[in-house]
Amino acid sequence: MCLLLGVGYVLVLRLAAAVAGPNGGQAEVAVLDGRVVGAANVGQVFTDPRYFWGRPSAVDCNGAGSGGSNKATTNPEYLAEVEQRVEAFLEAHPYLLRGEVPSEMVTASGSGLDPDISPRGARVQVRRVAEARGLDPAVVQHLVDSLAVRPWLGMFGTEKVNVLKLNVALEALQPAATR
């Protein structure tokens, strides 16, 4: 029974993932200049103004210890953290009003590993990224729009943009050597 459940069950799951899962059951990786730069299904930390930023993470995007902060939305420490994130986001995006800051950009996800942001979360960063890179904002906005993933069949899931893929596309558009 141990062999059946311990090994057989795992093999059945691996087979199902290989047949029905995306990428044959393997993690999708992002590649730049022939090098793997990260797993597209795990959030990465970006702080440079030349890159799009993802959601904050209570675990610094450490896949070995995923999880949220477990603080209630009324917890004074949590509220202070969110307020600090709002202030930092507004400092980096002085063209935004406080009410224009997407909540996802200042609140951590439940897993701490969320690789995606909403198109709105990306759009509010377009101007900062374009200015930092010396690019036309319309070009950067087009890149965001081209990488936005729509809900499956138009109704299952949410519209999202993978932050790592977006930043890799930025680097392909404007390699570090040309900056």
C-alpha positions as a Markdown table, in Angstrom:
| # | Residue | x | y | z |
|---|---|---|---|---|
| 1 | Met | 0.0 | 0.0 | 0.0 |
| 2 | Cys | 2.9 | 2.3 | 0.8 |
| 3 | Leu | 4.4 | 1.7 | -2.7 |
| 4 | Leu | 1.0 | 2.1 | -4.4 |
| 5 | Leu | 0.2 | 5.4 | -2.6 |
| 6 | Gly | 3.7 | 6.7 | -2.1 |
| 7 | Val | 5.0 | 6.1 | -5.5 |
| 8 | Gly | 2.1 | 5.2 | -7.8 |
| 9 | Tyr | 0.1 | 8.3 | -6.8 |
| 10 | Val | 3.0 | 10.6 | -7.5 |
| 11 | Leu | 3.7 | 8.9 | -10.9 |
| 12 | Val | 0.0 | 9.3 | -11.8 |
| 13 | Leu | 0.1 | 13.0 | -10.9 |
| 14 | Arg | 3.3 | 13.5 | -12.9 |
| 15 | Leu | 1.8 | 11.8 | -15.9 |
| 16 | Ala | -1.3 | 13.9 | -15.7 |
| 17 | Ala | 0.8 | 17.1 | -15.4 |
| 18 | Ala | 2.9 | 16.1 | -18.4 |
| 19 | Val | -0.2 | 15.4 | -20.6 |
| 20 | Ala | -2.6 | 18.1 | -19.5 |
| 21 | Gly | -0.4 | 20.7 | -17.8 |
| 22 | Pro | 1.2 | 23.7 | -19.6 |
| 23 | Asn | 4.8 | 23.1 | -20.6 |
| 24 | Gly | 4.5 | 19.4 | -20.2 |
| 25 | Gly | 4.2 | 19.8 | -16.4 |
| 26 | Gln | 7.5 | 21.8 | -16.2 |
| 27 | Ala | 7.8 | 25.3 | -14.8 |
| 28 | Glu | 7.8 | 28.0 | -17.4 |
| 29 | Val | 11.1 | 29.9 | -17.4 |
| 30 | Ala | 12.0 | 33.3 | -18.8 |
| 31 | Val | 15.1 | 33.4 | -21.0 |
| 32 | Leu | 17.2 | 36.5 | -21.9 |
| 33 | Asp | 20.2 | 36.3 | -24.2 |
| 34 | Gly | 20.1 | 32.5 | -24.0 |
| 35 | Arg | 20.2 | 32.5 | -20.2 |
| 36 | Val | 17.4 | 31.4 | -17.8 |
| 37 | Val | 16.7 | 34.5 | -15.7 |
| 38 | Gly | 13.8 | 33.2 | -13.6 |
| 39 | Ala | 10.7 | 31.1 | -13.3 |
| 40 | Ala | 7.7 | 32.9 | -14.7 |
| 41 | Asn | 5.3 | 31.3 | -12.2 |
| 42 | Val | 7.1 | 32.7 | -9.1 |
| 43 | Gly | 7.2 | 36.4 | -8.3 |
| 44 | Gln | 10.6 | 38.2 | -8.5 |
| 45 | Val | 11.7 | 41.4 | -6.6 |
| 46 | Phe | 12.3 | 44.4 | -8.8 |
| 47 | Thr | 13.1 | 47.8 | -7.3 |
| 48 | Asp | 15.0 | 49.6 | -10.0 |
| 49 | Pro | 12.9 | 52.4 | -11.6 |
| 50 | Arg | 13.8 | 50.9 | -15.1 |
| 51 | Tyr | 11.7 | 47.9 | -14.4 |
| 52 | Phe | 8.1 | 47.1 | -13.6 |
| 53 | Trp | 7.5 | 46.2 | -10.0 |
| 54 | Gly | 5.4 | 43.3 | -8.8 |
| 55 | Arg | 3.3 | 42.9 | -5.8 |
| 56 | Pro | 4.9 | 43.2 | -2.4 |
| 57 | Ser | 5.8 | 39.9 | -0.7 |
| 58 | Ala | 5.7 | 39.0 | 2.9 |
| 59 | Val | 8.4 | 36.4 | 2.3 |
| 60 | Asp | 10.6 | 38.4 | -0.2 |
| 61 | Cys | 9.4 | 36.0 | -3.0 |
| 62 | Asn | 11.2 | 33.1 | -1.4 |
| 63 | Gly | 9.6 | 30.0 | -2.8 |
| 64 | Ala | 11.0 | 27.9 | 0.0 |
| 65 | Gly | 8.8 | 29.7 | 2.5 |
| 66 | Ser | 5.7 | 31.0 | 0.8 |
| 67 | Gly | 3.0 | 32.6 | 2.8 |
| 68 | Gly | 1.3 | 35.8 | 3.7 |
| 69 | Ser | 1.8 | 37.9 | 6.8 |
| 70 | Asn | -1.3 | 36.5 | 8.5 |
| 71 | Lys | -2.0 | 40.0 | 9.9 |
| 72 | Ala | -5.6 | 41.1 | 9.8 |
| 73 | Thr | -6.6 | 44.2 | 7.7 |
| 74 | Thr | -7.3 | 46.0 | 11.0 |
| 75 | Asn | -3.9 | 45.2 | 12.5 |
| 76 | Pro | -2.0 | 48.4 | 13.3 |
| 77 | Glu | 1.4 | 46.9 | 12.1 |
| 78 | Tyr | -0.2 | 45.8 | 8.8 |
| 79 | Leu | -1.8 | 49.2 | 8.3 |
| 80 | Ala | 1.5 | 50.9 | 9.0 |
| 81 | Glu | 3.3 | 48.6 | 6.4 |
| 82 | Val | 0.6 | 49.4 | 3.8 |
| 83 | Glu | 0.9 | 53.1 | 4.5 |
| 84 | Gln | 4.7 | 53.0 | 4.1 |
| 85 | Arg | 4.3 | 51.1 | 0.8 |
| 86 | Val | 1.7 | 53.7 | -0.4 |
| 87 | Glu | 4.1 | 56.6 | 0.4 |
| 88 | Ala | 7.0 | 54.8 | -1.3 |
| 89 | Phe | 4.9 | 54.1 | -4.4 |
| 90 | Leu | 3.8 | 57.7 | -4.6 |
| 91 | Glu | 7.3 | 58.9 | -4.2 |
| 92 | Ala | 8.4 | 56.8 | -7.2 |
| 93 | His | 5.3 | 57.8 | -9.1 |
| 94 | Pro | 4.8 | 61.5 | -8.3 |
| 95 | Tyr | 2.3 | 61.9 | -11.1 |
| 96 | Leu | -0.3 | 59.7 | -9.3 |
| 97 | Leu | -2.8 | 60.8 | -6.8 |
| 98 | Arg | -3.2 | 58.7 | -3.6 |
| 99 | Gly | -6.5 | 57.2 | -4.9 |
| 100 | Glu | -4.9 | 56.1 | -8.1 |
| 101 | Val | -2.5 | 53.7 | -6.4 |
| 102 | Pro | -3.7 | 50.2 | -7.2 |
| 103 | Ser | -4.2 | 48.2 | -3.9 |
| 104 | Glu | -2.3 | 45.2 | -5.4 |
| 105 | Met | 0.8 | 47.4 | -5.6 |
| 106 | Val | 0.8 | 48.0 | -1.8 |
| 107 | Thr | -0.6 | 44.8 | -0.4 |
| 108 | Ala | 1.1 | 41.4 | -0.4 |
| 109 | Ser | -0.5 | 38.4 | -1.9 |
| 110 | Gly | -1.5 | 35.4 | 0.2 |
| 111 | Ser | 1.3 | 33.2 | -1.1 |
| 112 | Gly | 3.9 | 36.0 | -1.3 |
| 113 | Leu | 4.9 | 34.6 | -4.7 |
| 114 | Asp | 2.4 | 36.2 | -7.1 |
| 115 | Pro | 4.2 | 36.6 | -10.4 |
| 116 | Asp | 1.4 | 38.7 | -12.0 |
| 117 | Ile | -0.1 | 42.2 | -11.7 |
| 118 | Ser | -3.2 | 43.6 | -13.3 |
| 119 | Pro | -2.9 | 45.7 | -16.5 |
| 120 | Arg | -3.9 | 48.6 | -14.3 |
| 121 | Gly | -1.0 | 47.9 | -12.0 |
| 122 | Ala | 1.3 | 47.9 | -15.0 |
| 123 | Arg | -0.3 | 51.0 | -16.6 |
| 124 | Val | 0.4 | 53.2 | -13.6 |
| 125 | Gln | 4.1 | 52.3 | -13.9 |
| 126 | Val | 4.5 | 52.9 | -17.6 |
| 127 | Arg | 5.4 | 56.6 | -17.3 |
| 128 | Arg | 8.1 | 55.9 | -14.6 |
| 129 | Val | 9.6 | 53.0 | -16.6 |
| 130 | Ala | 9.6 | 55.0 | -19.9 |
| 131 | Glu | 11.2 | 58.0 | -18.3 |
| 132 | Ala | 13.9 | 55.9 | -16.6 |
| 133 | Arg | 14.7 | 54.2 | -19.8 |
| 134 | Gly | 14.3 | 57.2 | -22.1 |
| 135 | Leu | 11.6 | 55.5 | -24.1 |
| 136 | Asp | 8.4 | 56.8 | -25.6 |
| 137 | Pro | 5.6 | 55.9 | -23.1 |
| 138 | Ala | 3.4 | 54.7 | -26.0 |
| 139 | Val | 6.0 | 52.1 | -26.8 |
| 140 | Val | 6.1 | 50.9 | -23.2 |
| 141 | Gln | 2.3 | 50.9 | -23.0 |
| 142 | His | 2.1 | 48.8 | -26.2 |
| 143 | Leu | 4.5 | 46.3 | -24.7 |
| 144 | Val | 2.2 | 46.0 | -21.6 |
| 145 | Asp | -0.8 | 45.6 | -23.8 |
| 146 | Ser | 0.8 | 42.9 | -25.9 |
| 147 | Leu | 1.8 | 40.9 | -22.9 |
| 148 | Ala | -1.6 | 41.1 | -21.1 |
| 149 | Val | -3.2 | 37.7 | -20.7 |
| 150 | Arg | -7.0 | 37.8 | -21.0 |
| 151 | Pro | -9.3 | 35.5 | -19.1 |
| 152 | Trp | -9.7 | 32.0 | -20.5 |
| 153 | Leu | -12.8 | 31.9 | -22.8 |
| 154 | Gly | -13.3 | 35.6 | -21.7 |
| 155 | Met | -14.7 | 34.6 | -18.3 |
| 156 | Phe | -12.4 | 32.3 | -16.4 |
| 157 | Gly | -9.7 | 34.1 | -14.4 |
| 158 | Thr | -8.6 | 37.7 | -14.5 |
| 159 | Glu | -6.7 | 39.8 | -16.9 |
| 160 | Lys | -3.1 | 39.9 | -15.9 |
| 161 | Val | 0.5 | 40.7 | -16.9 |
| 162 | Asn | 3.5 | 38.6 | -15.8 |
| 163 | Val | 6.0 | 41.0 | -14.3 |
| 164 | Leu | 9.1 | 38.9 | -15.2 |
| 165 | Lys | 8.1 | 38.4 | -18.8 |
| 166 | Leu | 7.3 | 42.1 | -19.1 |
| 167 | Asn | 10.8 | 43.0 | -17.7 |
| 168 | Val | 12.5 | 40.5 | -20.0 |
| 169 | Ala | 10.7 | 42.0 | -23.0 |
| 170 | Leu | 11.8 | 45.5 | -21.9 |
| 171 | Glu | 15.4 | 44.2 | -21.8 |
| 172 | Ala | 15.0 | 42.7 | -25.3 |
| 173 | Leu | 13.6 | 46.0 | -26.5 |
| 174 | Gln | 16.4 | 48.0 | -25.0 |
| 175 | Pro | 19.4 | 45.9 | -23.9 |
| 176 | Ala | 21.4 | 47.2 | -21.0 |
| 177 | Ala | 24.4 | 48.1 | -23.3 |
| 178 | Thr | 22.3 | 50.7 | -25.1 |
| 179 | Arg | 21.3 | 52.6 | -22.0 |
